[in-house]
């Protein structure tokens, strides 16, 4: 893309190659100015090249055909190898007539557009990594004044500045020039100014900083404007809409929904934008066909697109309609994926997703966009749909243990539902927020939130919601040691579920009640409650619930001294966890199995179970638990 440092890299490579003696015939350089208003044509460039080869005046042929003939003849006859740099080409017609016609010499061409139709070797340039970005600005300041110690004094501000520049070399050079101009002020002052303006492409407009060592203007926005202006209308529209997407990374089907096009049309446009380096193509496993294309906008291109839309009333309307389409797309398929995750035998088959694996793969691929789209709930136009989308993500975010995402999503949904006067939506968001807070270790906050949840459901007359809130509140109370209160909460939940005839909810309440009873030493009652939970889960066909009940029943049996029965129970849970790829649940079961083997004086079996637990926890993104399991394995003989 523009500003990535193509010319700088080409020239640095040329200098190094010449210093190594690779090109004893020297180098030729032409700036084709392909993205200016009046690009250099091949006919104009060949005159400059002939002049560099000392063909001028009376020796210069008077027709372009003869000029090209002379140019190629000179290169063919030249025994000493040369390097030709054709810089900043926007179209093959600018450079094809200038190629030497012999493989004796070498050519470097720089461009913002990929010449896919030509058999040339392509080298795509990416942004710098964070450490390189810091080094670039540091060196630029020290080269100007070796007493400039701001990078050493303000390392955090410097790293933040490079992040705001999105590690684009041109933006970094502009920032360095701006810091040189304000040499009496700290790096933090520039960071603050960029934040105040809000859009880095506006903040880094150069401020009449002049040109760099290659004669290029130190201004970012014109580079982006030139690239955008050259796009065909349909590509320009898609680029603008992609800048409004909820995340910088977008799948092909999500882009199609955003643009209101079919996937074939949008794929063609995305590939064309990728050829101009305005989007970057990536891939992720999709769990179905093997891989799915994803498309990423560079953050500065994204900010530029947002600015273009903001500055035009018609484009703002276009963008609002596009975002509504995308929200509808996300809601439809998130609901279908959620239905699949919660599906039990006898229920209607959800659309699209044939099994849990497909649903989870889609949710994994779209996670950043889904979470980002919920933030649109802050805007009244999208609030209702965004709140419903958040509720569809609860099971998934809990399953994958993305608790921070859950806190963000449900807090946004809670506020939006409250503003809209949607009491049930607000209560549902409170409930899921409480669950996420508890699982993230913020248990006191979770108790406060879940108490409010219970009260909201009671006030709304929603018995099922109230029962769920009692259940979740009991879990949080138990975690802070208020087990007697937890037993009361789970008992209330069980009773309400029984009253409304929700067998699955009843099983969940029995399960949690059994855990709490075991913790206060009422082991026989716990075994009875957990057996009831297991049986009811089996009756309704909830295999995952059944697995949890088996695991908890094993703990109670082990506490009662019935170790062999406990080992059998853990084995039943492990089979179910592996079937559903519940790796965290598998880790818990294997941990418990290892402890049971230790109690039965079988250290080798215990060690093997701990090591398997560590592997399962690693797959579940639970590194702390994995490390603990490995340490326990190593402690055994």
N, C-alpha and C positions, 0 to 999 in steps of 0.2 A: 504494500500500500504506500501511498505518498507519505514521505517523512520517515520511512523505515531505515534509511541510510544506504540506499543502493549505490549512489554515486561515491559516497565515502568509502564503502567497502571495495568497489571496483578499483578506485584509485589506489587505495592502500595495497590491494592485491597486486596491482601493476607495479608499484614501487618496490615491493618485496621481490616480485619475480625478476624485475630488471636488476636488482642488487645481487640476485643469485646468478645472473648471467644467462637467464633463460631466453631473453630476447635481445640479442646483440644488435639487431637491426633497429631497435628503438620502438617507440609506441606512437600511435596516432589516436587522437581524441577528438570526437565531434559531439557537441551537445545538440541533439535534434529538437529540443524544446517541444516535445510532442504534446504537452498539455497546456501550452500557451495558446493565445488566440490565433497566432500565425506560426504554426509549426514549420520547422526547416524541412524542405523537401529533399529527396535523394539527389535531385539535380543540383540543388544549392550545396548540399554537403559534399558532393564529389569535387566541386570547385575548391572547397577548403582543403580537402584531402590532397588534391593535386598541388595546391600551393605549398602544403607542408612537405610534399615530395619534390619541391623546387621546380614544378612545372607552372610557369606563369608568363605573363606578358605575351611576346610573340610566339613562345613555345606552346601556348595553350590552344588546343584545337577549338575551332569555332562552332562545332555542333555537339550536342549532348551525347550522341551516339559515339562520336570519335573520342570525346572526353572519357567515357566509361571504358572504351577500348584501351586508351592510353593508360588509365589507372590500373586496369587488370594486368596489362602487359608489364608494367613496372613492378607489380607485386609478384608476378610469375617469375620474372627474371631476377628478382632480388634473392640472393642466396641466404643472406642472414635473416633469420626468422624475426618477424615483427608481431606486435600485439596491437590490435585495433579495438578501441573502445567506442561503441556507439551508444551514447547515453541518452536516456529519457525518451525512448521511442514509444509512440502511442499506436502505431500501425505498421504492419510488416512492409508496406510500400515505402516506408522511410529508410529501411535498412537492407531489404533484399538486394537491390541493385548494387549495394556497396560491399557485399561479401566478396572476398578475394578471388573465389573461383579455383583455389588451390588449397590442399590441406596442409601446406607447409607453414602457413601463418595461423595465428589464433585470434578469435574475436570474442569480446564480452559485450553483450547487449543488456541494457537495463530498461525496465519498463514496469508500469503498474498493471499491464494487461498480459495475461499468459498467452503466447502464440501457440495454442494447442494444435493448430493445423500444420505446424512445421516440425520437422524432425530435428529439433534442437534440444540440447540438454537444459532442463529447467532446474533452477536453484531458488526455492522459495525462501524468503527471509522472514523471520519472526521478530517480535519485540525482544528487547534485552531481558535477561533475568534480573531480579532485584539487586543482587550484589553488583552486577555490571552497571546498572543504572546509577547506583550510588557512586561507583568509581568514576563514571563519566562526568558527573557534575563536580565531584571533588577535584578531578584533574583539570577540568575547565577553569575552576576558580583558582587553583594553585598556579596554573600556567600564566594567568593574568597577574597574580600577586601571590608570591610564595608565603607571604605573611597572613594570607586569608585563612583563618583557622575556624571559620564557621562550621564546616562539616564535622570537625572534631568536637566542637562545643555543642552542636545541635544534631546529634545522630538520629534521634527520633523524628525531629522535624524534617530532616533530609529524607529519611525513608518514606515519610508520609508524602512529601513532595513528589518523589519518584512514583509513588502509587497514583497520585493525582495526574501525573503525566502518562500513566498507563504504560510506562517503560518504552514509549515511542522515542527513538533517538532525536527526532526534530523537536518534539515537545521538551525533552530534557535539555537540548541545546538552547532553546528559547528561555527556559527557566534559568539556566546558568547565566545567560546574557542579562536577564532581568535582575538577578542577584548581583552581578557585577555593577549594574547601574545603581542599585540601592546598596552600595557596599557598606554604608553605615548602619544598615538595618539587618536584623537577623533573618534566617531562613524561615522561621515561624511567621514572620510578617507576610511573606509571599503566600505561604500556606493559608493564612487567614484570609487574604484577599481573594484567593481562588474559591474558598468556601463561601465567602460573602457573595461573590458573583454567581456561584452555583453551577455554572457550566464551564468546564475547563477549556473548551474550544473558544469561548469568548474571553476568558481570563488570560489565555496564552496567545493572544492575537499578535504578540510581538512588540506592540508599543513603539513602532518606528525604530527598531533596533538595527536596521541596516541589513547587510548580507553576511553570509558565512564565508569561509575560506574558498568555497567553490562558486561564489558569486550568486548563491541562492538566497532569496529573501527569508529572513528569520520571522516567519509568520505562519501559523498553523492553519487558520481558517481558510485562507485562499487555496491551500493545497486540497482541503476536503471539498471546497466549493467547486473546484475544477473537476475533480473526479465525479462528483454528483451531477454537475451540469452536463457532462458528456454521456450520461446514461440515457438509454431509450426510456420513453415515458413509463412503460410498464415496470421496468427494472427500478426506476426512481421511486415509483409508488411503493413497490415491495420493500425497498430499503427504508423508506420513511416508516412504514408500518412495523417492520421488524424492530425499529428503534423504540417503538411503543410497547413491545412484548414485555411480559413480566420478568423475563430473565434474558441475559445476553445470549443464552444457548437455547435454541429452538429446534424442535423436530420438524421434519418435512410436513407431516400431517397437521401439526399445530400451526405452521406457517400458512398452510393451505386454508385452514379455518380463519386465521387472521385476515388473509387477503380475499377470502370469499371465492377461491379458485379450486379446481380439482387438483389432486396431488401431482398429476402429470404436468399440468401447466406450471405449477409453482416450482416443481423440481427443475424444469428447464430454466426458469428465471434465476433460481438460486445458483445453479451451475454457472450461469453467465456472470452473476455477481461475484462468484468465487474466482472466476477467470480475471476479474478486475481487482482482486484482492480486497474487496470491500466486505466480503464475508469469508469465513474460514470453514471448510468442511471437516467434520469429525465423524466418529462412529461410536456407537455403544451397543452392547449386547441387548437384543430385544426379547430373548427368550423364545422366539418363534422361528422366524426365517434365518436367524443367525446374527444379523446386525442391522442397525437402522441408521440412516444418515441424520446428522445433527448439524446445525449451522450456527456459527457464532459471529456476532458483530464485535469488532474491536471497540473498547469502551469509549474512545474518543469519536469514532464514527457514530456510535450510538448517541452520544451527547450532541453531536452535530445534527443528527436526524431529529432528535427531540426539539432542538432549537428551530429547525426549519418548520416543523409542524406548529410550534407555539406561535410563530410569527405570521400565520395565515389562517384566517377564520374558516375558510373552506376546508383546509387541510385538518383543522382541529375537529370539524364535524366528521370528516372521513375517518379520522383516528378513533373517535368515540364509537362509531358504528363498528369498526374493526374490533375494538376491544370487547364490545358486546358479543360479537360472533365468537371470539376466542373464549370468553367466559362460558358461553353456552356449550361450546365444544368440550371444555374441561369438565363442566358439571355433568354432562351426559355420560362421559366415559369414566369419570371418577365414581359416579353413582353405580355404574355397571360393575366396575372393579370392586367397589365396596360390597355390593350385593354378592359377588362371587366369594370374597373373603369371609362373609358372614353366612354363606349358603349352607343349608342343611337338607338332607334327603326329604323329599315331599314338597319342598318349596319350588316356585317357578324358576326355571333356568334363566340366569341373567343373560343379557345380550352380549355378543362379541367374545367374551373371555370363556374359553372352554374349561379352564381349571385355574387353581390358585396361582400356579407358576406364571401363566400368561398375565393374570391381573397384576401380580407383584412386579413383573418385568415392565409392564406399561407404566405403573406408578413410579417405579425407580427411574425410568427414563425421563418422565415428565415432572419429577419431584420439584426441581427448582422453579419451573413455570407455575405449577400448582400452588406452591407456597407463596410465590410472588403475586399470583393473581388474587389471593385472598386479601392482600394489602389494598386492593382496589375497593374493598368494602368501606374505606374511609370516604369514598365519593358516593353521594346519595344515589346516583344513577345506577351504580353497580352493587349497592349494599346487599340487597336481598339475595341475589344470585351468589355473591361471594360468601355470605353467611352459610348458605346451603352447601356450597362447595367445601367449606371448612368442616362441616359435620361429616361429610363423606370421607374425609381424610383421617378421622380419628382412629379407626381400627388399623389402618396402614401405618401411621406414624408410631403407634404404640408397638405394633408388631416388629417394625424395623428399629425400634428404640431411638427414634429421632426426637428426643424429648425437647430439645431446644426449639426445633421447628414447631413442635406441638404448642409450646408456650406462646410463640410468636403468632401462630395461626389462630389459636382460640382466644387470645387476648384481643386481636383485631376483630374477630367475629363477635365477641362479647360486646365490645364498644359499639359496633355497627348495629347490632340487634337492639341494643338499648336505645340508641338514637332513633331507630325506626319504630320503637314501641312494640317490638316482637318479643313478648315475654317468654314464650316457649323456646324460640331460637336463642334468646339470651340465656335461659336456664341450661339448654343443651351445651352452649359454649362454655358456661361456667363449669359444668360437670367435666367436660373434656380438659379444660384448663387445670382443674383440680387434680385430675389423673396425671397430667404431664408434669405438674409441679411436684407431686409426690414421687414420681419415678425419677425426676431430676434431683431428688434429695432435698427439696425445699418443702419439708413436710408441714411445718407450722403454717406456712402460707396456704398449703393445700387444705388443711383442716378449716381454715377461715373461708376459703373459696367454696369448699364442699358443703359447709354449713349454710352458706348463702344459697347454694344450688338447691339444697333440700327445701329451704323455705320458699324459693321461687316456684318449685314444682308443686308444693303444697298449696300455695296461693292460687296457682293456675288450675288446681284440681286434676293434675296429671299423676295418677297413681303409679304408672309404670316408671315415669321419670323420678318420682319420689323414691321408689324402691331402689332404683339404680344409684341415686344419690346417697341413700342410707348405706348401701353396700360399699361404695367408694369411700365414704366417710369412715366406715369401720376399718378399712384397710389403713387409712392414714392414722387413725387413733392407735391402732395396734403398733404401728412403727415407732410411735413416741412413748410406748409403754403404758398407754391407757387401755389395757386389754379388756377390763370389765366393761368399759364404755363401748369398746369395739364389739364385744359379744352382744350387748344390747342392740347396737346398730344393725348387726347382721341378722339378729333374730327379728327385728322390725322389718328388714328387707325381705326375709323369707316369708313372713306372714302376709305382707302385701302382695308378693308374687303369687302365693297360694290363693289369695282372695280373687285376684284378677285372672287366674288360670294360666300364668306364664311359666311353663315347666322348665324352660331353659334358664330363665332368671332364678327360679327356685333352686335349681341345681347349683348355680353360681353362689347363691346365698349359703346353701348347705356347705359348700366347699370352703368358703371363707370363715364360716362359723366353726367348722372343724379345726381350721388352722389356729384360730384364737383359743378354742377350748384346749387344744394340745399345749399351747404356750403357758396356760395357767395350771397345767398338771392334771386336767380332767380328761385323762387319756382315753378311758373307755367311752365317754360321751363323744370324744373327738373321732374315735374309730367308727362309731355308729353314724355320726353326721357325715363323715367322708365316704362311708359305704353308700349312704343314701345319695350323696352327690354323684358318685360314680354310676349308680344304677339309673338315676334320672337322666344323666347325660347319655347313657347308652340307649335309653328309651327314645329320646328325641333325636338320636343320631349325631350328636355333637362329639365327634371323635377328639377334637382338641381339648374340649372341656373334660372329657373322660380321661385324657392323658394327665392333665393337671391334678385331677382327683386321685388317680393312681399314685402320683408322686407324693402328694400330701398324705395319702393313706399309708404309704411306705414309711414316712417319717413317724407317724403315730404308732404304727406297728413296731418299728424299731425302738421307740421310746418305751413301749410295753414289753420289750425283751423278746419279741417275736421276729428275730433277725432274718431267718430264712424266708419268712413270708414277706418281709420288707424288701428283700432282694428281688423276689419275684415281682412285687408291685413296681419297683423302679424299672425292671426290665420291660414291663407292659408299657410304661410311660415312654421309655426310650424308643420303642418301636414306633409309637405314634408320632413322637417329635421328629424322628428321622423321615417319616413318611411326608410330613408337612414342611420339612426343612426349617423347623423351629429350632435353630441352633442354640439359642440362649436356653430354651427349655431343656434341650438335650444336655447342655453343660450342667444345668442344675441337677438333672437326674443322675448324670454320671458322677458328679460330686457326691451326691447322697449315696450312690452305689459304692463308691470308694470307701466312704466312712463305714458303711455296713460291712464291707469286706475286712476293714481294719478291726471292727468290733468282733468279727468272727476269726481273727488271727490268720488272715490270708493276705500278707503284705504284698506279694507279687500281683495278685488280682487287684488289690487296692491301687498299686502304682500304675498299672495299665489303665485303670478307670480314670485316674487323675489326669494322665497324659491325654486320653481321649477327650476329657472335659476341657482341657486347655485348647485343644484343636477346635472343639465346638464353640467355645467362647470367642476364639479368634475370628471364626466365621460370622459370629453374631455381633462383631464390633464392640466387644467387651474386653479390652486389653488388661484391665486391672484384675478381673476375675481369672483371665487366662494365666497371668503371671502367678497369682496365688495358687492355682491348681498345679502349675509346674513346680513351684517351690515345695508344695506338699508331696508331690511325687518324688522329688529329689531327697526329701527328708527320710524317706522310707528305705529300709535295707534292701 
